[in-house]
Amino acid sequence: MTAPPLAHLINELTKLPGLGGKSAARLAYHLLKRPTADVEALASAILDVKSKIFRCSICNNMTDVEPCVICSDTRRDPTVICVVEEAFNIPTIETTRDFRGVFHVLLGALSPLKGVGPQDIDVAGLVRRVQAGQIREVIVATNPNVEGEATALYIAQQLRPLEVRTTRLGFGLPVGGDLEYADQVTMSKALESRREI
Amino acid sequence: MTAPPLAHLINELTKLPGLGGKSAARLAYHLLKRPTADVEALASAILDVKSKIFRCSICNNMTDVEPCVICSDTRRDPTVICVVEEAFNIPTIETTRDFRGVFHVLLGALSPLKGVGPQDIDVAGLVRRVQAGQIREVIVATNPNVEGEATALYIAQQLRPLEVRTTRLGFGLPVGGDLEYADQVTMSKALESRREI
């Protein structure tokens, strides 16, 4: 009953992550109500991003200049590398303003279940950067889940012969939450990483 | 730190309903990882929908043919009109397969707070359709909220002189929910509309 061009757009939208049938339909109908100029701006932003953005040859970050603005920023400390799974994890860490080093994007995490092995993620690039020298610390900021943990352990193993300080983000209670909502594993980690006050 | 074309796309995406900064960023990074052909398909579906879809001259439904497939379907009963606020409410009712009449899209709901008055929604079109004759029933399926209720009452008022049967969707407990999660107003409505078993 839905007109074919509309049904087609809804179908294209449901292919996006986090959009179910209902949200996709809501978006499509919303676009129909917007001025043509706004809708064209969205379509051209989508095409632009695909044609202008590529991966930084040093850190795999998404960039429109080579090397990316983080790698080429002389005010940053190139001797500390923060390792993340995906480029979109970088803004999350940047918003803290606490990290002034550089990044390395793995482009994934180890997952035997999904068939992602060590050759599918860019640990080799990280090892090369550390071998090239002058790296004081590698902070592993992979996700706090099974895949992220497995990846962190694998990275630690690969870096051990290079004798570089390798650290992992701290685990514990999320700030601002209520104790009663903490799951068992997070609570165990919080107890384990308790500190003197 | 985010490359400008990427930041621009994220900004365009946050203008869409239900997309906050984080979901917009997630979508943008997802598009970067997809093959160019897929991304172009999405962009062209967005442009297509805007150029090919318009409102049905009879019922205001979104359509690519005039009149829309529902209005022109001879197997449907044109003497029963279901009134909805927006075109995207039609699929929700159609999925039940219980309604075989036609629709009328109001293009909004009365809302003094948002400055939406009777002249801003298409009640006049509904009145004309009823005046043209042969309408047995008007089912008012506006949203179960303050604006939807006000709109339903206004429609009932406007249709009273025409002596057409005017009904409103039933209120009560949503099926599949737990009683303890029902809010006070829904619970009152459920009590009010109780039936013999």
Chai-1 contact restraints between the chains, C-beta under 6 A:
chainA,res_idxA,chainB,res_idxB,connection_type,confidence,min_distance_angstrom,max_distance_angstrom,comment,restraint_id
A,M1,B,E94,contact,1.0,0.0,6.0,A-B,restraint_1
A,A3,B,I53,contact,1.0,0.0,6.0,A-B,restraint_2
A,A3,B,T63,contact,1.0,0.0,6.0,A-B,restraint_3
A,A3,B,D64,contact,1.0,0.0,6.0,A-B,restraint_4
A,P5,B,D48,contact,1.0,0.0,6.0,A-B,restraint_5
A,P5,B,V49,contact,1.0,0.0,6.0,A-B,restraint_6
A,P5,B,K52,contact,1.0,0.0,6.0,A-B,restraint_7
A,P5,B,I53,contact,1.0,0.0,6.0,A-B,restraint_8
A,P5,B,D64,contact,1.0,0.0,6.0,A-B,restraint_9
A,L6,B,V49,contact,1.0,0.0,6.0,A-B,restraint_10
A,L6,B,I53,contact,1.0,0.0,6.0,A-B,restraint_11
A,L6,B,M62,contact,1.0,0.0,6.0,A-B,restraint_12
A,H8,B,A45,contact,1.0,0.0,6.0,A-B,restraint_13
A,L9,B,A45,contact,1.0,0.0,6.0,A-B,restraint_14
A,L9,B,V49,contact,1.0,0.0,6.0,A-B,restraint_15
A,E12,B,L42,contact,1.0,0.0,6.0,A-B,restraint_16
A,E12,B,A45,contact,1.0,0.0,6.0,A-B,restraint_17
A,L16,B,L27,contact,1.0,0.0,6.0,A-B,restraint_18
A,P17,B,H30,contact,1.0,0.0,6.0,A-B,restraint_19
A,G18,B,S23,contact,1.0,0.0,6.0,A-B,restraint_20
A,S23,B,G18,contact,1.0,0.0,6.0,A-B,restraint_21
A,A25,B,F88,contact,1.0,0.0,6.0,A-B,restraint_22
A,L27,B,L16,contact,1.0,0.0,6.0,A-B,restraint_23
A,Y29,B,F88,contact,1.0,0.0,6.0,A-B,restraint_24
A,H30,B,P17,contact,1.0,0.0,6.0,A-B,restraint_25
A,L32,B,I53,contact,1.0,0.0,6.0,A-B,restraint_26
A,L32,B,M62,contact,1.0,0.0,6.0,A-B,restraint_27
A,T36,B,K50,contact,1.0,0.0,6.0,A-B,restraint_28
A,V39,B,K50,contact,1.0,0.0,6.0,A-B,restraint_29
A,L42,B,E12,contact,1.0,0.0,6.0,A-B,restraint_30
A,A43,B,A43,contact,1.0,0.0,6.0,A-B,restraint_31
A,A43,B,I46,contact,1.0,0.0,6.0,A-B,restraint_32
A,A43,B,L47,contact,1.0,0.0,6.0,A-B,restraint_33
A,A45,B,H8,contact,1.0,0.0,6.0,A-B,restraint_34
A,A45,B,L9,contact,1.0,0.0,6.0,A-B,restraint_35
A,A45,B,E12,contact,1.0,0.0,6.0,A-B,restraint_36
A,I46,B,A43,contact,1.0,0.0,6.0,A-B,restraint_37
A,L47,B,A43,contact,1.0,0.0,6.0,A-B,restraint_38
A,D48,B,P5,contact,1.0,0.0,6.0,A-B,restraint_39
A,V49,B,P5,contact,1.0,0.0,6.0,A-B,restraint_40
A,V49,B,L6,contact,1.0,0.0,6.0,A-B,restraint_41
A,V49,B,L9,contact,1.0,0.0,6.0,A-B,restraint_42
A,K50,B,T36,contact,1.0,0.0,6.0,A-B,restraint_43
A,K50,B,V39,contact,1.0,0.0,6.0,A-B,restraint_44
A,K52,B,P5,contact,1.0,0.0,6.0,A-B,restraint_45
A,I53,B,A3,contact,1.0,0.0,6.0,A-B,restraint_46
A,I53,B,P5,contact,1.0,0.0,6.0,A-B,restraint_47
A,I53,B,L6,contact,1.0,0.0,6.0,A-B,restraint_48
A,I53,B,L32,contact,1.0,0.0,6.0,A-B,restraint_49
A,M62,B,L6,contact,1.0,0.0,6.0,A-B,restraint_50
A,M62,B,L32,contact,1.0,0.0,6.0,A-B,restraint_51
A,T63,B,A3,contact,1.0,0.0,6.0,A-B,restraint_52
A,D64,B,A3,contact,1.0,0.0,6.0,A-B,restraint_53
A,D64,B,P5,contact,1.0,0.0,6.0,A-B,restraint_54
A,F88,B,A25,contact,1.0,0.0,6.0,A-B,restraint_55
A,F88,B,Y29,contact,1.0,0.0,6.0,A-B,restraint_56
A,E94,B,M1,contact,1.0,0.0,6.0,A-B,restraint_57
